[in-house]
Amino acid sequence: MRVLHTVYPSHAHFWPAVPILQALQSAGHDVRVASHARFAGSIRAAGLTPIALGDPEAEEARSRPDAMAPARPEQVLRFAEALGLDDEEREHWIAYYQMLLNAISDYIRTDLPYADELISFARAWQPDLVLWDPIFACGPIVAKLCGAAHARMVLGPDILTFSFDKLAARKAEVVAAGFPENPQLDLLRPLAEKYGVAVDDELLFGQWSVDPMPRGMTLPSSGVRLPVRYVPFNGAETVPEWLYTKPDRPRVALTLGESVRRYIKGDWGRTPKIFEAVADLDIEVVATLNELQMLGIEKIPHNVKPIEWVTLNHLLPTCDVAIHHGGIGTWAAAVAANIPQIVCDTDESLMLLPVEVDPRTMEDGTYRIGFEFGVSEEVVATVTTWELPGKKLEATPTSSYIVSKGAGARLDHQKQSVEEIRKMILDVVTEPSYKVGAQAVYDDWLAMPSPADIIPSLERLVREHRVA
């Protein structure tokens, strides 16, 4: 069968799907991956065939000055109140409504060429199955126009479906408060109506979802779920010689994300504190940090090996512990390596706060539309930017899962002292119970169906849902 995957132009979105797409390809299916033209090289590097959308010389959608900006905090909180959310649920809503909805808007715009080009390709190629990144939300519209079966590729705890269910359950209260029944359907409506596609729940939920989250990391939500093991893929690189064998003393990986390394200056002061904590420990620390993340580091401890990039699938099997930012891809790589994890997390809300600044003097931890894509043009005027919380979007669910399983610890650089962090790292490195917990997490992970195992299920679902 012909399989089309639509994906946001980010490794954090593409890499989780690669093992499933490779399994489909290895089973004899024809696989194409559609994304922004600038991302075609990353798709080719994974051994897959890209469908390049838009002009590679044009600005990427999120870097455009007219890209959708985050909702104001007061609007986010009033909406959450109308939904009747408790404190934990409100954080899921903030992540969806204030963060993800912005990116979802990028590739469904009728004034940009991406959706039109994708629809033209799909009508000509006639895929049998469209697997769509929930953030590349034109996927279900494309599928309906060519009669393909279609499914969402869940990337982490499914806060989107969780939010859709809350909106449906509190429709009357939401409308009474002056909010739309579902803001994502409002964003999708212009593109759907342009092509005569019904605006319904299938545009939100898909016909089913491919979900790699184990029990304990899923959120209560409706919809059909096809579980799959999260097999980590983080690029194809040559293995450096120093990783051929494990070192004589414990090795700890410090890795703080593939995506945030492009726009978080100085890592919110977290890295200097961790460096100070490990400085006198009899361990080797491999810190996969770039120059931007290393800002503010005055002295690198003798036992820290900074290296800008190394594939986690090569590094982590040689390590005893991974310290990381809580990203799902890094979590999965550590699970697959069967090692304990220390997850960096804080107690602060995920809320983005607007601030008026001169862009030339932005402080650490600010978000500027487009900066992640390498756009940092000189701007003189004072602008509204957004101050980021000092943690990854998935940090809290990831740390909660690891701690609940006894497979590691939670590191809060805002509250814990250097001495407390030092003791935590030493405990996780030396205490056997954390290895036992990591083994239990690994066993649960291994018990989930592999990407190859779900191919027959995908084939059956396509037969059931494909429109002749």
Secondary structure, 3 states (H helix, E strand, C coil): CEEEEECCCCHHHHHHHHHHHHHHHHCCCEEEEEEEHHHHHHHHHCCCEEEEECCCCCCCHHHCCCCCCCCCHHHHHHHHHHCCCCHHHHHHHHHHHHHHHHHHCCCCCCCCCHHHHHHHHHHHHCCCEEEECCCCCCHHHHHHHHCCEEEEECCCCCHHHHHHHHHHHCHHHHHHCCCCCCHHHHHHHHHHHHCCCCCCCHHHHCCEEEECCCCCCCCCCCCCEEECCCCCCCCCCCCCHHHCCCCCCCEEEEECCCCHHHCCCHHHHHHHHHHHHHCCCCCEEEEECCCCCCCCCCCCCCCEEECCCCCHHHHHHHCCEEEECCCHHHHHHHHHCCCCEEEECCCCCCCCEEEEECHHHCCCCEECCCHHHCCCCCCCCCEEEEECCCCCCCHHHHHHHHHHCCCEEEECCCCCCHHHHHHHHHHHHHCHHHHHHHHHHHHHHHHCCCCCCCHHHHHHHHHHHCCC
